Amino acid sequence: MAKKKAAAVSGEAIVAALRFLTDAARLPPSTTLGGLESQLLKQARRAKEGDPRVAAALAEFVEDSSSSASSSSSDSGIKPGIRIVRDVVERDDLALPTKGLRRAMDDAWPPLRSSALATRGLQLGNVFVGVQPLLGYEGDPMGILFGKAKEGPRLTPHPDYVAFYDFLKRNADAVVHFGTHGTMEWLPGQPLGNDRESWPDVLMGDLPHLYLYTANNPSEAILAKRRGLATIVSYLSPPYARSGLYLELTSLKEDLDELLQRGVLEGDDLTTIIERADKCGLLSDVPLSLDKGDKDSEERRQRWALELSSYLAEVKERLFSNGLRVFGERPSQGDLEAYLDAYLDDDDDAAEKSDDDDENNPKQDDDERRKKERSPSLSSSKTSSSSSSETTTTTTMVHDKGARSRLAKEVSLEGDLESFLSPVVDAWESLTHGEQDAAGLERKREAREVKRLLELSTEEVLNLVDHGLKGGYVPAAPGGDLLRDGAGVLPTGRNIHALDPYRMPSAAAWRRGKALAEEILERHRAKNDGAYPETVAVALWGLDAIKTRGESVALAVALAGGEPVREATGRVVRFEAVKKLGRPRVDVLCTMSGIFRDSFENVVLLLDDFFERLATLEEEEEEEDDDDHQGTPMMIRN
């Protein structure tokens, strides 16, 4: 490949050019290299002239007329060091290891009039940038993974897809997938260990493979490692923002809270609130059921109004990833403040340290950084209404939010010198204020540590270029979400892994799953005159189980009236029935995904053993109602 240094162009310009070059409707596969160059140059000049119908970033590809003609890499007028790549290979020349694969591809995708397959992209210096082709055809791009495409089973990728990777194997020294996620690692073949007819192995061959993956998705990154044979380089997700309320929801919340504070929510006012909530689709989220002639209907409506106010407050505070982030870029002060505000909010009501640390990362340094157990959603205690005083609850929330925001802003604004001197300042404040501010000082120290780790996200580029692409070692670390899993997932730029399947569910996941089981049973009893459910369905999804450290497994075991038994190292050796449960056991109908089945065989066997023993268990008599259901937990394996 060319070694001339490419002129600088932005990421937006590269994306715009690739989008144009891969537009088959505008530039059919038969378009020659000269045709591609002239068409791109035409678009670039239109962009330079300010044509609003063309991506403005394309103007960066036009050679400046003031520059020397000798500096140009070609006569095309495109900036030096940048060229369009058009590689053509005959279908019969594709390198496939077995006749069976070629026969399957020909059967699935019969040859057309032309057997030539073209790969397009940009070459910037000695770096080729291309777009991963579609797996099959528009409308059912994942059909080949499940063998249910419209024209019948298509268990091979399209020949154009194969040609793209054939080009890489012939020309590249290493491949970097900008992912989360691509499609190559999901192609048909062996689920656990590739063989010579597994398409990921066929396409990649022995090419060194690095894969950029968001740090908060270790579950799917494992597939890229296991089937794509990739070294992961994780990157930080964009900063968080609050969803807030808008339009009618804002007005509804303000009017509802005003009426609640005045204590006059009744009659026509309450009816109007219910009608407005119905128009906003809120009655499906906060249902209101009233029976005709119900004497308690007014009281129920009052309780519903409190629940609605609480629900809107929760919606307003929900978090989402805001915008995009540049790979390897140090977070700005505003981004740091947003990260810390979300992190400290999730930490406000944490009553216990996370027990996931030792189970997922034995390194003491990482253990010390992972401070708190992370909840999958905002704690309900922050937004739940109090039966005695809604105003008191709201005031507490505002106070906590203000303190949290002030701390996040204070720490994010600290410079390097302030951070360096912070231990001395903290020690002085601890001496002068005593133990009354100990919790606040500890939280400030934790916020500073999170800030320091976030700023190390610049190592993403270091580990990709200086380590990965030079054949060096990319440090390993646990993947996960900052809010759920704590600061142990930082810094990014690491070859992330998920969890130890022999310690699933983790202690924290067991607590969450057990609490969820109790909540499910209580809700059912509240709606069914105190009766317990006979059967509850639980979906065991591999990706969800990895993200939650086994919360769904804990839910299934808790519903059936069991608990995990751990050895001294923390590994789960079996699930044991609780002798005196105090309630009927519930039938559990489990369905599992293929990823769960393949990744957690040990858990499947433990569940199978647990349910078989429960089926023959002789229960000790307890003082319960005679008509209580005594279930026999069962499991259906996929």
C-alpha positions as CSV (number, residue, x, y, z in Angstrom):
1,M,0.0,0.0,0.0
2,A,1.1,3.6,-0.5
3,K,3.4,5.1,2.1
4,K,2.8,8.8,1.3
5,K,1.5,10.7,4.2
6,A,-2.2,11.6,3.7
7,A,-3.5,15.2,3.9
8,A,-5.6,15.8,7.0
9,V,-9.3,15.3,6.6
10,S,-11.9,15.1,9.4
11,G,-13.8,12.0,10.4
12,E,-17.0,13.7,9.1
13,A,-15.4,14.0,5.7
14,I,-14.3,10.4,5.6
15,V,-17.8,9.2,6.6
16,A,-19.4,11.4,4.0
17,A,-17.1,10.1,1.2
18,L,-17.6,6.5,2.1
19,R,-21.4,7.0,2.2
20,F,-21.2,8.4,-1.3
21,L,-18.8,5.8,-2.7
22,T,-20.9,2.9,-1.4
23,D,-24.2,4.2,-2.7
24,A,-25.0,1.4,-5.2
25,A,-28.1,3.3,-6.5
26,R,-26.0,6.3,-7.5
27,L,-22.8,4.5,-8.4
28,P,-23.5,0.9,-9.7
29,P,-20.9,-1.8,-9.2
30,S,-19.7,-1.4,-12.8
31,T,-18.6,2.2,-12.2
32,T,-14.9,2.4,-13.0
33,L,-12.2,3.9,-10.8
34,G,-12.0,7.0,-13.0
35,G,-15.8,7.4,-12.7
36,L,-15.6,7.1,-8.9
37,E,-12.9,9.7,-8.7
38,S,-14.7,12.2,-11.0
39,Q,-18.0,11.8,-9.2
40,L,-16.4,12.3,-5.8
41,L,-14.5,15.3,-7.0
42,K,-17.7,16.7,-8.5
43,Q,-19.5,16.3,-5.2
44,A,-16.5,17.9,-3.3
45,R,-16.5,20.9,-5.5
46,R,-20.3,21.4,-5.1
47,A,-19.7,21.2,-1.3
48,K,-16.9,23.8,-1.6
49,E,-19.3,26.1,-3.5
50,G,-21.8,25.8,-0.6
51,D,-24.4,23.5,-2.3
52,P,-26.8,22.6,0.6
53,R,-27.7,19.3,-1.1
54,V,-24.2,18.0,-0.6
55,A,-22.4,17.1,2.6
56,A,-20.3,20.1,3.5
57,A,-17.5,18.0,4.8
58,L,-16.8,16.7,1.3
59,A,-15.2,20.0,0.5
60,E,-12.1,18.8,2.5
61,F,-11.2,16.5,-0.3
62,V,-10.7,19.2,-2.9
63,E,-7.1,20.2,-3.6
64,D,-6.4,23.8,-2.7
65,S,-5.8,25.7,-6.0
66,S,-3.0,27.7,-4.3
67,S,-0.9,24.6,-3.6
68,S,1.8,23.4,-5.9
69,A,0.8,21.0,-8.6
70,S,3.7,18.8,-7.8
71,S,2.3,18.2,-4.3
72,S,-0.7,16.4,-5.6
73,S,-0.7,12.6,-5.5
74,S,-2.6,12.3,-8.8
75,D,-4.2,14.3,-11.6
76,S,-7.6,13.8,-10.1
77,G,-7.6,17.0,-8.0
78,I,-8.1,15.1,-4.8
79,K,-5.7,16.1,-1.9
80,P,-2.3,14.3,-1.8
81,G,-2.0,11.0,0.0
82,I,-5.7,10.3,-0.5
83,R,-7.0,7.9,-3.2
84,I,-10.1,5.9,-4.0
85,V,-9.7,2.2,-3.9
86,R,-11.7,-0.1,-6.3
87,D,-10.7,-3.7,-6.1
88,V,-12.3,-6.2,-8.4
89,V,-12.1,-10.0,-7.9
90,E,-13.8,-12.7,-9.9
91,R,-16.3,-14.8,-7.9
92,D,-14.5,-18.1,-8.7
93,D,-11.2,-16.6,-7.3
94,L,-12.5,-16.0,-3.8
95,A,-10.4,-18.0,-1.4
96,L,-12.7,-20.5,0.4
97,P,-11.2,-23.4,2.3
98,T,-13.7,-26.1,1.3
99,K,-15.9,-27.0,-1.7
100,G,-18.8,-27.3,0.6
101,L,-18.7,-23.6,1.5
102,R,-18.4,-22.6,-2.1
103,R,-21.3,-24.8,-3.1
104,A,-23.4,-23.4,-0.2
105,M,-22.7,-19.8,-1.3
106,D,-23.5,-20.6,-4.9
107,D,-26.8,-22.3,-3.9
108,A,-27.8,-19.4,-1.6
109,W,-26.6,-16.6,-4.0
110,P,-26.8,-17.9,-7.6
111,P,-24.3,-16.2,-9.9
112,L,-25.6,-13.2,-11.9
113,R,-24.7,-12.1,-15.4
114,S,-21.4,-10.6,-14.2
115,S,-19.2,-12.6,-11.8
116,A,-17.0,-9.6,-10.9
117,L,-17.2,-8.4,-7.3
118,A,-16.0,-4.9,-6.4
119,T,-14.8,-3.5,-3.1
120,R,-14.6,0.3,-2.6
121,G,-13.1,2.5,0.0
122,L,-10.6,5.2,0.7
123,Q,-6.9,4.9,1.3
124,L,-5.4,7.6,3.5
125,G,-1.6,7.1,3.4
126,N,-1.2,3.4,4.3
127,V,-4.6,3.1,5.9
128,F,-7.5,1.7,4.0
129,V,-11.0,2.7,5.4
130,G,-14.0,0.8,4.2
131,V,-17.6,0.0,5.1
132,Q,-18.6,-3.5,6.1
133,P,-21.0,-4.7,3.5
134,L,-24.5,-5.9,4.2
135,L,-24.8,-9.6,5.1
136,G,-27.5,-10.4,2.6
137,Y,-30.1,-8.1,1.2
138,E,-32.1,-5.1,2.3
139,G,-35.1,-5.9,4.4
140,D,-33.7,-9.0,6.2
141,P,-30.0,-8.4,6.8
142,M,-29.9,-10.9,9.6
143,G,-31.8,-13.6,7.8
144,I,-28.7,-15.8,7.2
145,L,-28.1,-16.1,10.9
146,F,-31.5,-17.8,11.4
147,G,-32.1,-19.5,8.0
148,K,-35.4,-17.8,7.4
149,A,-34.8,-15.3,4.6
150,K,-37.7,-14.7,2.3
151,E,-36.4,-16.8,-0.6
152,G,-35.4,-19.7,1.8
153,P,-32.4,-20.5,4.0
154,R,-29.3,-18.4,3.3
155,L,-26.6,-19.6,5.6
156,T,-23.7,-17.9,3.9
157,P,-22.9,-14.2,3.6
158,H,-23.3,-12.5,0.3
159,P,-20.4,-12.9,-2.2
160,D,-19.8,-9.1,-2.0
161,Y,-19.3,-9.5,1.7
162,V,-16.8,-12.3,1.2
163,A,-15.0,-10.3,-1.5
164,F,-14.5,-7.4,1.0
165,Y,-12.7,-9.6,3.5
166,D,-10.8,-11.3,0.7
167,F,-9.4,-7.9,-0.3
168,L,-8.4,-7.3,3.3
169,K,-6.6,-10.6,3.6
170,R,-4.7,-9.9,0.4
171,N,-3.7,-6.3,1.2
172,A,-3.8,-5.6,5.0
173,D,-1.3,-6.2,7.7
174,A,-4.0,-5.8,10.5
175,V,-7.7,-5.1,10.7
176,V,-9.4,-2.7,13.1
177,H,-13.2,-3.0,13.4
178,F,-14.9,0.1,14.6
179,G,-17.7,-1.7,16.3
180,T,-20.4,-2.3,18.8
181,H,-21.1,-4.1,16.9
182,G,-20.4,-5.4,13.4
183,T,-21.7,-8.6,11.8
184,M,-18.7,-10.7,11.0
185,E,-18.5,-12.4,14.5
186,W,-22.2,-13.4,14.3
187,L,-21.9,-15.4,11.0
188,P,-22.8,-19.1,10.9
189,G,-20.4,-21.6,12.2
190,Q,-19.4,-23.2,15.5
191,P,-20.8,-21.3,18.5
192,L,-17.9,-21.9,20.9
193,G,-14.7,-22.8,18.9
194,N,-14.3,-22.0,15.2
195,D,-13.6,-24.7,12.7
196,R,-12.4,-24.4,9.1
197,E,-16.0,-23.9,7.9
198,S,-16.9,-21.3,10.5
199,W,-17.4,-18.1,8.5
200,P,-15.6,-15.7,11.0
201,D,-12.5,-17.8,10.6
202,V,-12.9,-18.1,6.9
203,L,-13.1,-14.4,6.4
204,M,-10.5,-13.2,8.9
205,G,-7.9,-16.0,8.4
206,D,-4.8,-15.2,10.4
207,L,-5.1,-11.4,10.2
208,P,-4.3,-9.6,13.5
209,H,-7.6,-8.2,14.6
210,L,-8.4,-5.4,17.0
211,Y,-12.0,-4.4,17.8
212,L,-13.1,-1.0,19.2
213,Y,-16.0,-1.8,21.6
214,T,-18.0,0.3,24.1
215,A,-16.9,-0.6,27.6
216,N,-20.5,-1.0,28.9
217,N,-21.3,-3.9,26.6
218,P,-18.9,-6.8,27.6
219,S,-21.6,-9.4,26.8
220,E,-21.4,-8.9,23.1
221,A,-17.7,-8.0,23.2
222,I,-17.2,-11.6,24.3
223,L,-18.7,-12.8,21.0
224,A,-16.2,-10.7,19.1
225,K,-13.3,-12.2,21.2
226,R,-14.6,-15.8,21.1
227,R,-15.7,-16.1,17.4
228,G,-14.0,-13.1,15.8
229,L,-10.7,-13.8,17.6
230,A,-10.4,-10.1,18.4
231,T,-8.4,-8.2,20.9
232,I,-10.9,-5.7,22.3
233,V,-9.9,-2.0,22.9
234,S,-12.8,-0.6,24.9
235,Y,-14.0,3.0,24.7
236,L,-15.9,5.3,27.0
237,S,-19.6,5.8,26.3
238,P,-20.8,9.4,25.8
239,P,-21.6,11.5,29.0
240,Y,-25.0,11.1,30.6
241,A,-27.9,13.6,30.6
242,R,-31.3,13.8,32.2
243,S,-34.2,13.1,30.1
244,G,-36.3,15.8,31.6
245,L,-40.0,16.5,30.7
246,Y,-41.3,18.4,27.7
247,L,-44.5,19.9,26.3
248,E,-47.7,18.6,28.0
249,L,-45.8,16.4,30.5
250,T,-44.1,19.5,31.9
251,S,-47.3,21.4,32.2
252,L,-49.1,18.3,33.7
253,K,-46.4,17.8,36.3
254,E,-46.4,21.5,37.4
255,D,-50.2,21.7,37.7
256,L,-50.4,18.4,39.5
257,D,-47.7,19.3,42.1
258,E,-49.3,22.7,42.6
259,L,-52.7,21.1,43.4
260,L,-51.0,18.5,45.7
261,Q,-49.2,21.2,47.7
262,R,-52.4,23.1,48.1
263,G,-54.2,20.0,49.2
264,V,-57.2,20.6,46.9
265,L,-56.9,17.8,44.4
266,E,-60.5,16.6,44.2
267,G,-63.6,16.8,42.0
268,D,-63.2,18.5,38.7
269,D,-59.5,19.2,39.2
270,L,-58.7,15.6,39.7
271,T,-60.9,14.6,36.7
272,T,-59.1,17.0,34.5
273,I,-55.7,15.6,35.6
274,I,-56.9,12.1,34.8
275,E,-58.1,13.1,31.3
276,R,-54.8,14.9,30.6
277,A,-52.8,11.9,31.8
278,D,-54.9,9.6,29.5
279,K,-54.1,11.8,26.5
280,C,-50.4,11.6,27.3
281,G,-50.6,7.8,27.4
282,L,-49.7,7.7,31.1
283,L,-52.5,5.5,32.3
284,S,-50.7,2.5,30.9
285,D,-47.7,3.3,33.0
286,V,-49.6,4.4,36.1
287,P,-52.9,2.5,35.8
288,L,-56.1,3.7,37.5
289,S,-58.8,1.2,38.0
290,L,-62.1,2.2,39.5
291,D,-65.2,0.0,40.0
292,K,-68.6,1.5,39.6
293,G,-70.1,2.4,42.9
294,D,-66.8,2.0,44.7
295,K,-67.0,3.9,47.9
296,D,-63.2,4.2,48.0
297,S,-62.9,5.6,44.5
298,E,-62.0,9.1,45.7
299,E,-59.3,7.8,48.0
300,R,-57.9,5.6,45.2
301,R,-57.8,8.6,42.8
302,Q,-55.9,10.6,45.4
303,R,-53.4,7.8,45.8
304,W,-53.1,7.5,42.0
305,A,-52.4,11.3,41.8
306,L,-49.4,10.8,44.2
307,E,-48.2,7.9,42.2
308,L,-48.4,9.9,39.0
309,S,-46.4,12.7,40.5
310,S,-43.8,10.3,41.7
311,Y,-43.6,8.6,38.3
312,L,-43.2,11.9,36.4
313,A,-40.4,12.9,38.8
314,E,-38.7,9.6,38.0
315,V,-39.1,10.0,34.3
316,K,-37.6,13.5,34.6
317,E,-34.5,12.2,36.3
318,R,-33.9,9.2,34.0
319,L,-30.4,9.1,32.4
320,F,-29.4,8.5,28.8
321,S,-26.2,8.7,26.8
322,N,-26.1,12.2,25.3
323,G,-24.6,12.7,21.8
324,L,-21.4,11.2,20.6
325,R,-17.8,11.1,21.8
326,V,-14.5,11.2,20.0
327,F,-12.4,8.1,20.6
328,G,-9.4,8.7,22.8
329,E,-10.4,12.3,23.6
330,R,-10.1,13.5,27.2
331,P,-13.5,14.5,28.6
332,S,-14.2,18.2,28.8
333,Q,-15.1,19.9,32.1
334,G,-18.7,19.8,31.2
335,D,-18.6,16.1,30.3
336,L,-16.8,15.3,33.6
337,E,-19.5,17.2,35.5
338,A,-22.2,15.1,33.7
339,Y,-20.4,11.8,34.4
340,L,-19.9,12.7,38.0
341,D,-23.5,14.0,38.5
342,A,-24.9,10.7,37.2
343,Y,-22.4,8.6,39.2
344,L,-23.0,10.4,42.5
345,D,-26.8,10.3,42.0
346,D,-26.6,6.6,41.8
347,D,-24.5,6.6,44.9
348,D,-26.8,8.8,47.0
349,D,-28.8,6.0,48.5
350,A,-26.4,3.1,48.2
351,A,-26.4,1.4,51.6
352,E,-23.8,-1.3,50.9
353,K,-20.6,-1.9,49.0
354,S,-20.7,-4.0,45.9
355,D,-19.9,-7.7,46.3
356,D,-19.1,-8.0,42.6
357,D,-15.5,-6.8,43.0
358,D,-13.6,-9.9,44.1
359,E,-15.7,-12.0,41.8
360,N,-14.9,-10.2,38.6
361,N,-11.5,-8.6,39.1
362,P,-9.0,-10.1,41.6
363,K,-6.7,-7.2,41.4
364,Q,-6.7,-5.2,44.6
365,D,-6.3,-1.8,42.8
366,D,-9.4,-2.4,40.8
367,D,-11.3,-3.7,43.8
368,E,-10.6,-0.5,45.8
369,R,-12.0,1.6,42.9
370,R,-15.3,-0.2,42.7
371,K,-17.1,1.3,45.6
372,K,-20.8,0.9,45.4
373,E,-23.4,-1.5,44.2
374,R,-25.1,-0.1,41.1
375,S,-28.8,-0.3,40.6
376,P,-30.1,-1.0,37.0
377,S,-32.5,2.0,37.3
378,L,-33.0,5.0,39.5
379,S,-33.7,4.0,43.1
380,S,-37.4,4.1,43.7
381,S,-36.8,5.6,47.1
382,K,-35.8,8.8,45.4
383,T,-39.0,9.3,43.6
384,S,-41.6,7.4,45.6
385,S,-44.3,9.4,47.4
386,S,-44.7,9.4,51.1
387,S,-48.2,8.7,52.4
388,S,-47.7,11.3,55.1
389,S,-46.2,14.1,53.1
390,E,-45.5,14.4,49.4
391,T,-44.0,17.9,50.0
392,T,-41.4,16.5,52.3
393,T,-40.3,13.9,49.8
394,T,-40.0,16.4,47.0
395,T,-38.0,18.8,49.2
396,T,-35.5,16.0,50.1
397,M,-35.1,15.2,46.4
398,V,-34.3,18.7,45.5
399,H,-31.8,19.0,48.4
400,D,-30.0,15.8,47.3
401,K,-29.9,16.9,43.7
402,G,-28.5,20.2,44.6
403,A,-25.7,18.8,46.8
404,R,-24.9,16.2,44.2
405,S,-24.7,18.7,41.4
406,R,-22.5,21.1,43.5
407,L,-20.1,18.3,44.3
408,A,-19.9,17.2,40.7
409,K,-19.2,20.7,39.5
410,E,-16.7,21.4,42.2
411,V,-14.6,18.2,41.5
412,S,-14.9,18.6,37.7
413,L,-13.5,22.2,37.9
414,E,-10.4,21.2,40.0
415,G,-7.2,21.6,38.1
416,D,-4.2,19.2,38.3
417,L,-2.6,21.2,41.2
418,E,-5.8,21.1,43.2
419,S,-6.2,17.4,42.6
420,F,-2.6,16.8,43.7
421,L,-3.0,18.8,46.9
422,S,-6.5,17.4,47.6
423,P,-5.3,14.6,50.1
424,V,-3.7,17.3,52.3
425,V,-6.8,19.5,52.1
426,D,-9.1,16.5,52.9
427,A,-6.9,15.6,55.9
428,W,-7.1,19.1,57.3
429,E,-10.9,19.3,56.8
430,S,-11.2,15.9,58.5
431,L,-9.3,17.2,61.5
432,T,-11.2,20.5,61.7
433,H,-14.7,19.1,61.1
434,G,-14.5,15.8,62.9
435,E,-16.6,12.8,61.9
436,Q,-19.7,14.8,61.0
437,D,-18.4,15.4,57.4
438,A,-16.6,12.0,57.1
439,A,-19.2,10.6,54.6
440,G,-19.1,13.8,52.5
441,L,-15.3,13.7,52.4
442,E,-15.3,10.1,51.4
443,R,-17.7,10.8,48.6
444,K,-15.5,13.7,47.4
445,R,-12.5,11.4,47.4
446,E,-14.4,8.9,45.3
447,A,-15.6,11.5,42.9
448,R,-11.9,12.6,42.4
449,E,-10.9,9.1,41.8
450,V,-13.6,8.6,39.2
451,K,-12.6,11.9,37.5
452,R,-8.9,10.8,37.4
453,L,-9.9,7.5,35.8
454,L,-12.2,9.2,33.3
455,E,-9.3,11.4,32.2
456,L,-7.3,8.3,31.5
457,S,-9.6,7.6,28.5
458,T,-6.8,9.1,26.4
459,E,-5.1,5.7,26.8
460,E,-7.7,4.3,24.3
461,V,-5.6,5.6,21.4
462,L,-2.3,4.6,23.1
463,N,-3.4,1.0,23.6
464,L,-4.8,0.7,20.1
465,V,-1.8,2.2,18.2
466,D,1.3,1.9,20.4
467,H,0.3,-1.5,21.9
468,G,-2.2,-3.3,19.7
469,L,-1.1,-2.4,16.2
470,K,2.6,-2.8,17.2
471,G,2.0,-6.3,18.4
472,G,2.2,-5.3,22.1
473,Y,0.0,-6.2,25.1
474,V,-3.4,-4.5,25.6
475,P,-4.1,-4.6,29.3
476,A,-7.2,-6.6,30.4
477,A,-9.9,-5.3,32.6
478,P,-13.6,-6.0,33.4
479,G,-16.2,-4.4,31.2
480,G,-19.4,-2.9,32.4
481,D,-21.3,0.3,33.0
482,L,-19.9,3.0,35.3
483,L,-23.3,3.5,37.1
484,R,-24.1,-0.2,37.5
485,D,-20.7,-1.7,38.0
486,G,-18.8,1.2,39.6
487,A,-15.4,2.7,38.9
488,G,-13.7,-0.7,38.5
489,V,-14.6,-0.6,34.8
490,L,-12.3,2.5,34.3
491,P,-10.1,3.4,32.7
492,T,-11.2,2.4,29.2
493,G,-8.9,1.4,26.3
494,R,-8.7,-2.2,27.8
495,N,-9.2,-5.7,26.5
496,I,-12.4,-6.2,28.4
497,H,-13.8,-9.4,29.8
498,A,-17.2,-10.1,31.4
499,L,-17.5,-12.2,34.5
500,D,-16.6,-15.6,36.0
501,P,-19.6,-17.9,35.1
502,Y,-18.9,-20.1,38.1
503,R,-19.7,-17.2,40.5
504,M,-23.0,-16.4,38.9
505,P,-25.2,-15.0,40.3
506,S,-23.0,-12.6,42.1
507,A,-23.9,-11.7,45.7
508,A,-25.2,-8.3,44.6
509,A,-27.2,-9.9,41.7
510,W,-28.6,-12.4,44.2
511,R,-29.9,-9.6,46.4
512,R,-31.4,-7.8,43.4
513,G,-33.0,-10.9,42.0
514,K,-34.4,-12.0,45.3
515,A,-35.9,-8.5,45.9
516,L,-37.4,-8.6,42.4
517,A,-39.0,-12.0,43.1
518,E,-40.5,-10.7,46.3
519,E,-41.9,-7.7,44.5
520,I,-43.4,-9.9,41.7
521,L,-45.2,-12.1,44.3
522,E,-46.4,-9.1,46.3
523,R,-47.8,-7.4,43.2
524,H,-49.6,-10.5,42.1
525,R,-51.1,-11.0,45.6
526,A,-52.2,-7.4,45.7
527,K,-54.2,-7.9,42.5
528,N,-55.5,-11.4,43.2
529,D,-56.8,-11.2,46.8
530,G,-53.7,-12.6,48.4
531,A,-53.2,-15.6,46.1
532,Y,-49.8,-16.6,44.9
533,P,-49.1,-17.1,41.2
534,E,-48.9,-20.8,40.1
535,T,-46.3,-20.2,37.3
536,V,-43.9,-17.4,36.5
537,A,-41.9,-17.3,33.2
538,V,-38.3,-16.2,33.4
539,A,-36.2,-15.5,30.3
540,L,-32.5,-16.4,30.6
541,W,-30.7,-14.2,28.1
542,G,-26.9,-14.4,27.9
543,L,-26.3,-10.7,27.2
544,D,-28.6,-9.7,30.0
545,A,-27.1,-12.2,32.4
546,I,-23.6,-10.9,31.8
547,K,-24.7,-7.2,32.2
548,T,-26.5,-7.9,35.5
549,R,-24.1,-10.6,36.8
550,G,-26.9,-13.2,36.8
551,E,-29.9,-11.3,38.0
552,S,-32.3,-13.4,36.0
553,V,-30.8,-16.6,37.4
554,A,-31.3,-15.2,40.9
555,L,-34.9,-14.4,40.1
556,A,-35.7,-17.9,38.9
557,V,-34.0,-19.5,42.0
558,A,-35.7,-17.1,44.4
559,L,-39.2,-17.7,43.0
560,A,-38.7,-21.4,43.4
561,G,-37.7,-20.9,47.0
562,G,-34.0,-21.6,46.7
563,E,-30.7,-19.9,47.5
564,P,-27.1,-20.2,46.2
565,V,-24.5,-22.2,48.2
566,R,-21.0,-20.8,47.8
567,E,-17.6,-22.2,48.6
568,A,-14.9,-20.1,50.3
569,T,-13.7,-18.7,47.0
570,G,-17.2,-17.4,46.2
571,R,-17.9,-20.0,43.5
572,V,-21.5,-21.2,43.4
573,V,-21.5,-25.0,43.9
574,R,-25.3,-25.6,44.0
575,F,-28.7,-24.1,44.6
576,E,-30.3,-25.3,47.7
577,A,-34.0,-25.3,48.7
578,V,-34.9,-23.1,51.6
579,K,-36.4,-25.4,54.2
580,K,-39.0,-23.2,55.8
581,L,-39.8,-20.8,53.1
582,G,-42.9,-19.3,54.7
583,R,-44.8,-19.3,51.4
584,P,-45.6,-21.7,48.6
585,R,-43.0,-22.5,46.0
586,V,-43.7,-21.1,42.6
587,D,-43.5,-23.0,39.3
588,V,-40.8,-21.4,37.1
589,L,-40.9,-21.7,33.4
590,C,-37.4,-20.8,32.1
591,T,-36.5,-20.2,28.4
592,M,-33.0,-19.5,27.4
593,S,-31.1,-18.0,24.5
594,G,-28.4,-19.8,22.6
595,I,-25.7,-17.4,24.0
596,F,-26.8,-18.2,27.6
597,R,-26.8,-22.0,26.9
598,D,-23.3,-21.8,25.3
599,S,-21.7,-19.4,27.8
600,F,-23.2,-20.7,31.1
601,E,-23.3,-24.5,30.8
602,N,-22.4,-24.8,34.4
603,V,-25.4,-22.6,35.5
604,V,-27.7,-24.6,33.3
605,L,-26.6,-27.8,35.0
606,L,-26.9,-26.3,38.4
607,L,-30.5,-25.2,37.6
608,D,-31.3,-28.6,36.2
609,D,-30.0,-30.3,39.3
610,F,-31.9,-27.8,41.6
611,F,-35.2,-28.3,39.9
612,E,-34.9,-32.1,39.8
613,R,-34.2,-32.2,43.6
614,L,-37.2,-29.8,44.2
615,A,-39.5,-32.1,42.3
616,T,-38.9,-34.9,44.8
617,L,-38.5,-32.7,47.9
618,E,-40.7,-33.6,50.9
619,E,-41.7,-30.3,52.3
620,E,-41.8,-29.7,56.0
621,E,-45.2,-28.8,57.2
622,E,-45.8,-25.1,57.9
623,E,-48.7,-23.2,59.3
624,E,-50.2,-22.1,56.0
625,D,-53.6,-22.0,54.4
626,D,-54.8,-25.4,53.1
627,D,-55.5,-24.0,49.7
628,D,-52.1,-22.5,49.2
629,H,-50.5,-23.8,45.9
630,Q,-47.5,-26.1,46.4
631,G,-45.7,-25.8,43.1
632,T,-43.1,-28.1,41.5
633,P,-40.6,-25.8,39.8
634,M,-39.7,-26.9,36.3
635,M,-37.5,-25.8,33.5
636,I,-37.7,-26.0,29.8
637,R,-34.3,-26.0,28.1
638,N,-33.9,-24.5,24.7
